[in-house]
Amino acid sequence: MSALDASTPDATAEKTPIVVTGVAGFIGSHCAERLLERGETVIGIDEVNDYYDVKVKEQNVALLRKKGSSKFAFYRGDICDKKLLETIWATHGKPRRVVHMAARAGVRPSIDDPFVYVHSNVEGTTRLLEIAAKYGSDSFVFASSSSVYGGSTATTFSEADAVDHPVSPYAATKKACELLAYTYHHLYNLHIAALRFFTVFGPRGRPDMAPLKFVDKISRGVPIQQFGDGTSSRDYTYVDDVVQGIILALDTPAGYQVYNLGNGSPTKLTDFISLVEKETGKKASIELLPEQPGDVPRTCADISKARKMLGYDPKTPFADGIRKLVEWYREAHPHVGETPECIARAAMERRLMAAARRKDREQMLDPELLTLFRAARQSRGNGRDRAHTVGRSNPSTLRPRITSRSFDDLCLLERSASERPPSPVGEARAGKLQRDVLQGFVETVREKPTHPSIPTLAMVRASRSSALSLRSPKMADVFAPTPPTNPTSFKHGPAP
Ligand SMILES: NC(=O)c1ccc[n+]([C@@H]2O[C@H](COP(=O)([O-])OP(=O)(O)OC[C@H]3O[C@@H](n4cnc5c(N)ncnc54)[C@H](O)[C@@H]3O)[C@@H](O)[C@H]2O)c1
């Protein structure tokens, strides 16, 4: 590979297309939208994996196609696919600017399945840096994360802080990307900016993150889970502000730089919940759970460097951002909380929560949960295959959406029952379930009210309820990447 000197950005750079990876995702799609608005040609890449409902991502791509018309091209594929990248660079005149947003995001799932994170984040970023170095680059910006600050107790997080102690595989991959980016800058003189985002939220947001999750659940009357005592705080950043920072960094190549892109003013979890209650007009039902491994107690960005070097100026206070998010949510889901499926699901989740709290023996957990669990177990054959959290980087590979930990917990529970359970066929009725198995489950829930399987299985059950109507549900029915289309069903798709 020849090292091309990119120290002086090409004066015609504005005319070359911009590659945006992760373009179907939350931040990538907003970024591409803004770039199209200012007249750029955008080449989007995304594998559209099923980390969350793929329909949400497909809608993002459709929006960009509509907005960009001939100025937008989309490639569905893995950024680790060298041939795909070569084709894109050859077809589009060797793009010299890259906005790299594609990644496996999310802290907790990275603990269950670190390998998909290493694949998409570390290998994927290296592939893009390679091609940028090979064909020349004027500006390469990529998404790092505030999670690189780990459990830092500093009052504000500055780019000058040492970040050698990431507390999750996700954070470690982001730190690894920063190190690789520096190396490519050093070897090939590329202009690269690592952008540390601080909890980004807004319309079309990620359904696995607290802002949209809380707005969604509170709007539907479904309980929310609060991890810890509510004193933890986050520096939430409205998506328009982050996009402003990304584009400023892209337009300001300056060797290798790391920038915090945050809001600079953290919000306490309890205040956040009150704000969502105010904007949605609904009272939250809160399930208190212990802190999760990998979570950090407080984040607050020192954004003085981005202000000074880029002119970054976040304009959306958290309260305004939540108001805009709720407005968008209402427009996107006008019938939320009203459809029969919504009502049934809210009731089911409340029942599960009550089950976790109850001390008496009579109550029964939703028997359908157990049926689903058994269907999943059966299709896993000899049990050598490990369950994975959510999809894979190759979306054609079907994976159960339960964690290996929750699956193993349930296997233990099942073994504690006196009889081996029958096949899932015909178990859809409560009366036909083996009472001892169900009781074993109930007892454990009673002893361990924070059992990690409860919310996960609630999600599985709720998102794949149609599988229960089948005589013998198969893995594909239970864990299909896209729920079957049902015009009367809840539009937003499965809960995160
Ligand atoms: N949202 C936040 O608060 C936040 C905070 C810190 C950092 N980040 C980072 O910002 C970036 C964008 O985050 P987001 O919230 O928009 O997440 P997102 O999940 O909505 O978007 C990421 C997109 O990347 C795609 N992708 C993942 N692996 C891929 C691969 N191997 N090949 C091609 N496409 C792939 C996914 O399909 C997805 O559409 C990510 O790098 C994330 O780690 C986000």
The ligand as an SDF file (V2000), in Angstrom:
LIG
                    3D

 44 48  0  0  0  0  0  0  0  0999 V2000
  -26.0690    7.0630   20.3160 N   0  0  0  0  0  0  0  0  0  0  0  0
  -25.1910    7.3740   21.2510 C   0  0  0  0  0  0  0  0  0  0  0  0
  -25.5320    7.9040   22.3050 O   0  0  0  0  0  0  0  0  0  0  0  0
  -23.7240    7.1110   21.0530 C   0  0  0  0  0  0  0  0  0  0  0  0
  -22.8460    7.4610   22.0980 C   0  0  0  0  0  0  0  0  0  0  0  0
  -21.4980    7.2490   21.9120 C   0  0  0  0  0  0  0  0  0  0  0  0
  -21.0280    6.7300   20.7260 C   0  0  0  0  0  0  0  0  0  0  0  0
  -21.9180    6.3780   19.7460 N   0  0  0  0  0  0  0  0  0  0  0  0
  -21.3840    5.8430   18.4950 C   0  0  0  0  0  0  0  0  0  0  0  0
  -21.9550    6.5600   17.4200 O   0  0  0  0  0  0  0  0  0  0  0  0
  -22.1000    5.7060   16.2940 C   0  0  0  0  0  0  0  0  0  0  0  0
  -23.5300    5.7240   15.7970 C   0  0  0  0  0  0  0  0  0  0  0  0
  -24.3620    5.2810   16.8630 O   0  0  0  0  0  0  0  0  0  0  0  0
  -25.9330    5.1680   16.7230 P   0  0  0  0  0  0  0  0  0  0  0  0
  -26.4910    5.5060   18.0450 O   0  0  0  0  0  0  0  0  0  0  0  0
  -26.3870    5.8740   15.5250 O   0  0  0  0  0  0  0  0  0  0  0  0
  -26.0650    3.5830   16.5400 O   0  0  0  0  0  0  0  0  0  0  0  0
  -26.9420    2.7310   15.4980 P   0  0  0  0  0  0  0  0  0  0  0  0
  -26.8760    1.3380   15.9870 O   0  0  0  0  0  0  0  0  0  0  0  0
  -28.2720    3.3650   15.3230 O   0  0  0  0  0  0  0  0  0  0  0  0
  -26.1370    2.8700   14.1430 O   0  0  0  0  0  0  0  0  0  0  0  0
  -25.0070    2.1010   13.8260 C   0  0  0  0  0  0  0  0  0  0  0  0
  -25.2300    1.5010   12.4510 C   0  0  0  0  0  0  0  0  0  0  0  0
  -24.0580    0.7900   12.0710 O   0  0  0  0  0  0  0  0  0  0  0  0
  -24.4500   -0.3670   11.3610 C   0  0  0  0  0  0  0  0  0  0  0  0
  -23.3640   -1.3480   11.4460 N   0  0  0  0  0  0  0  0  0  0  0  0
  -22.8940   -1.9660   12.5570 C   0  0  0  0  0  0  0  0  0  0  0  0
  -21.9090   -2.8050   12.2400 N   0  0  0  0  0  0  0  0  0  0  0  0
  -21.7380   -2.7080   10.8990 C   0  0  0  0  0  0  0  0  0  0  0  0
  -20.8770   -3.3240    9.9720 C   0  0  0  0  0  0  0  0  0  0  0  0
  -19.9690   -4.2340   10.3610 N   0  0  0  0  0  0  0  0  0  0  0  0
  -20.9760   -2.9830    8.6660 N   0  0  0  0  0  0  0  0  0  0  0  0
  -21.8870   -2.0670    8.2390 C   0  0  0  0  0  0  0  0  0  0  0  0
  -22.7490   -1.4650    9.0760 N   0  0  0  0  0  0  0  0  0  0  0  0
  -22.6720   -1.7790   10.3960 C   0  0  0  0  0  0  0  0  0  0  0  0
  -25.7140   -0.8160   12.0390 C   0  0  0  0  0  0  0  0  0  0  0  0
  -26.5300   -1.6150   11.1880 O   0  0  0  0  0  0  0  0  0  0  0  0
  -26.3760    0.4980   12.4090 C   0  0  0  0  0  0  0  0  0  0  0  0
  -27.3450    0.8950   11.4610 O   0  0  0  0  0  0  0  0  0  0  0  0
  -21.6270    4.3340   16.7440 C   0  0  0  0  0  0  0  0  0  0  0  0
  -20.2750    4.2010   16.3620 O   0  0  0  0  0  0  0  0  0  0  0  0
  -21.7400    4.3990   18.2420 C   0  0  0  0  0  0  0  0  0  0  0  0
  -20.8360    3.5100   18.8670 O   0  0  0  0  0  0  0  0  0  0  0  0
  -23.2430    6.5700   19.8830 C   0  0  0  0  0  0  0  0  0  0  0  0
  1  2  1  0
  2  3  2  0
  2  4  1  0
  4  5  1  0
  4 44  2  0
  5  6  2  0
  6  7  1  0
  7  8  2  0
  8  9  1  0
  8 44  1  0
  9 10  1  0
  9 42  1  0
 10 11  1  0
 11 12  1  0
 11 40  1  0
 12 13  1  0
 13 14  1  0
 14 15  2  0
 14 16  1  0
 14 17  1  0
 17 18  1  0
 18 19  2  0
 18 20  1  0
 18 21  1  0
 21 22  1  0
 22 23  1  0
 23 24  1  0
 23 38  1  0
 24 25  1  0
 25 26  1  0
 25 36  1  0
 26 27  1  0
 26 35  1  0
 27 28  2  0
 28 29  1  0
 29 30  1  0
 29 35  2  0
 30 31  1  0
 30 32  2  0
 32 33  1  0
 33 34  2  0
 34 35  1  0
 36 37  1  0
 36 38  1  0
 38 39  1  0
 40 41  1  0
 40 42  1  0
 42 43  1  0
M  CHG  2   8   1  16  -1
M  END
$$$$
